[in-house]
Amino acid sequence: MSLLSLENVSFGYRPQQMIFENISFDVRPGEIFCIIGPNGCGKTTLIDSILGINRPQSGRIVVSDTDLHQLKPREFAQNIAYVPQSHTKTFPYTVLDIVVMGRTYATKMFASPNTSERSRAMESLEQVGLKGFENRLYTELSGGELQLVLIARALAQEAQILIMDEPTAHLDFRHELMVMEIISWLVKEKGLTIIMATHFLNQAFYLENEGVKIRVALMNQGSFKAVGTPAEVLTKDNLKDVFKIMSSIGTTDEEGINQRFIVPLKNIR
């Protein structure tokens, strides 16, 4: 059973200039589907298509046996939540206000969020380690704290699928690890399904080491070069072909943690 599937999906802003073509994959309950590739390969455009922002020129996207573009906004929100790559802070809402926005689809028109909706938002904040942040202004948060708030907002939505576009792009090592630990917990303990685009190849190895069900799609020039486990896909030959780099793949065993890692060595000119 798949929660979401793409069937020969192609998209381009102009017919003669396709961004990606004939992309097919399915995402199963309780797994991470991780899209990795160089800048300009089409990852974000593909994510935007799954979010319904881009309408495919051919093929179809199916969510729980229903065509994506036939879903009503409320149905879409019940199925898919989104954590963006970046977010512009505008008005000084409180952190709780921002997270409660994830419950908008469940609130009747002209009504205010009730006690139950606010309780769900508070629970989401606690799940990402931000208990006590609810009354802080989100315009005053650090980049790492803001990213955790956006994850909490998506969790409050209680959708089946969480889509994350470069969720750690602007974070330091500590906050990156915090986000990866939360992602691992969401899949293993909450059974969430995640589609994630990232530039950080070692994140796939981290999640694999954590025992998360994960498949990696290596994307290049608008198509998938390989799909499989991180160990199967992130090989030296594939990295050489897609990223044009020489690399070393090793393992570390620190404090009982055994994990693969990739070290880029040099560009291939």
N, C-alpha and C positions, 0 to 999 in steps of 0.2 A: 504494500500500500504506500502510495506517495502523497504527501500533502501538497506538493507543488511540482509541476513538470513543465518543461519547455520542449516543444516539438518543432524542430527545424525552423527556429526563429531567426529572422534576419531584420536588420534595421540600418537605415542610412538617412542622413538629413537631405540628401539628394539621391535620386535613383542611380546615378552614375558614380556615386561615392558612398559605398556601403561601409559602415563602421564594423559590423560583424555579420556573419552569414552562417545559416544552418546550424545554429547552436541548439543542442538537445541535451537535456539532463533531467533527472528527477531528484527530489529531496524527500527523504524518509523521516518519519517521526523520530525525534531524539537523536539527531545527528547534526554535524556541522558540515556544510558544503563550502569549502574555502576556495575563492577565486584568486589566483596569483598571476601576476604578469607585469611586464615593464610599463612605464608611462606611455600612454597613447595607444594601448592595445585594445581598449574598448571596455574595460572593467566597469567604470562608472556609468557608461552609456547602457551597458547590460543591466546594471542595478536599477537604473532609471526606468528601463523597460519593464522589469519585474514589479516596480512600484506603480506602473500604469502611466508614468509621465510621458514615455515614448510609446507610440502605438506601432507594433511590428508591421513591416511591409509585407511579410509573409510568415507563415507558421502561426502557432498559437501558444498561449500561456494558460495553464489550467491550475486552478486552486480548489482543492477538495472537490474535484469532479465538475467544477463550473468554470467556464471561460472567464478569465480575469476581467475582461471589459464588460461582462454582463453583471458583475457584482455591484450592488448598491453600496454607497459610501459606508453605511453602517456595517454591512457584511464584510467589506474590505477591511475595516478597522478590527473586526472580530477575528480576522484571519492573519493580518500582516501588520506588524509594528516596525518602526524604522528609527535607527540611530544614525544621524548624519555624520559626515566627515568633519564638518565645521559648522559653527553656529554663531550668528551675530547677536550679541546681547543688546537689547534695545531698552525697553521700559524696565524699571526696577521692581519687577515682581518678586515675591518671596519664593524661596525654593519650593515650598509646598504648593504655591500657585502653579508653578511650572509643571510639577509632577501630576497635579490634579488634572491638567490639560489632557493627559493621557486617557482620562475617563469621559472626555467630551461626547464621544459617540453614544455613551450609555446614559447621558443626561437629556431629559426632555427639553424641547424648545422653550426658551424663556425661563427655564428653571435654573436654580443654582445647584452646585454639587452638594449632595446631602452628606450626612455623617458617615454613611457607609462608604461613599466615594472617597472622602477624606481619609478614612481609616485605611482604605486600600492603598492610597498614596503614601501614607505614613509607613505602612508595611514595606512598600517598595524601597523607600529611603533606607529603612533598616537593613534590607537585604543587600544593599550596595555599600553598607558601612557609613551611612550619613545620618544616623540617628542623632538628633539634636541640631540639625542644620535647617529644619523646616522654616524657621522665622528669619533666616539670613536672606539678604538680597542677592539674587543670583547674578546681578551685575558686578558684585564684589568678589565672586569666586575665582579661584585659580583655574587654569585650563583643565587640570586633572579633575578637580572637584566638579566643574561644569560637565565634563564628559560622564561622570558618574550620575549626575542629576538627569542627564538625557537618557541614560540607560534605565534609571528608575522610572522616568516618564513612560518609556516603552514597556517596562514590566507592569506598570499600573494598568496598561491597556488590556493585558491578559489575552493577547493574541496567540495563535498557534505558532506563528513563524516570526522570528526576529531577523530583520535585515540590517547589517552593519557595514557601512562603507568606510574603510580605513579607521576603525574605532580608536586606534592608538597613535594616529598620525602626528599629533602635536604634544605627546606626553613624554615625561622623563622616564627613566628606567623603573622607578618605584611605582609610578601610576600606571605604566604599561603593564607591569606584572600584576597589579591589583585588578585591572580590567580583564586580563587573561584568566586570573583565578576566578573572577565572577562568571566569565563565559563558561569555563569548565564546570562550575557549580550549577549553572543554569541548565546545562545539558544533562549532566549526570544525576542531579538531585531533583530538578523540576521537570525534566523530560522535554525541555524546549527544543525547537528546531531552529537552527541558525544558518543563514546565508551570509557569508562574510567575505569582503574583498580586502586584501592587504598587500602591502609591499614587503612586509617583514617575514621572510621565509622561515626563520627559526620559530615563529609562533606556531606554525603547523606541527613542527616536531615537538614543541612544548605540549600542545594539546594531545598529540598521539601518546606521549609519555604519560600524561595524566589519565589515560584510559578512556578518553573521549572517543566516541565513534566519529571519525572524520574522514572525508574524502577531499582531495585536492584536485582542482582543475587548473592546469597550467595554460594560460591564455597568451596567444601571440598573434598579432596581425589579424585580429578579428575572428579567430577560431581557437578551439581547444586542441592543443598539441598532445596532451596526455591527461587522463583522469584516473585516479586511484589513491592509494594510501600515500602519505607523505614520503615514506621510504621508497615507494615505487616510482613516484613522480619527480621528486626533487633529487635527481642524480646529477653527477658532474657533467655528463654528456648533455642532458636536457638544459642545464643552466648555461652551458657553453653555447648551445644552439639558440636559446631564447634571449638570454641576457648579455651574450657576447662577453662572458668573463671566464677566467680560469678560477676554480674554487677548490677548497678542500673540505671534505665532509668527515667529521670526527665524532667521537663520543666522549662524554665526561662522566665521572663518577665521584660526585662530591656529596658527602653526608648521606650516602645511600641512594642518591638520585642519579640514575643513569639516563642520559639523554643525548640524542644526536644533535649536532649543530653544524652550521655552514659558515665557512670563513671565505669571503671573496679575496682572491690573491692579486689579480690584475686584469685589466681590460684587454680584450683581443682586438687589435687594430687591423 
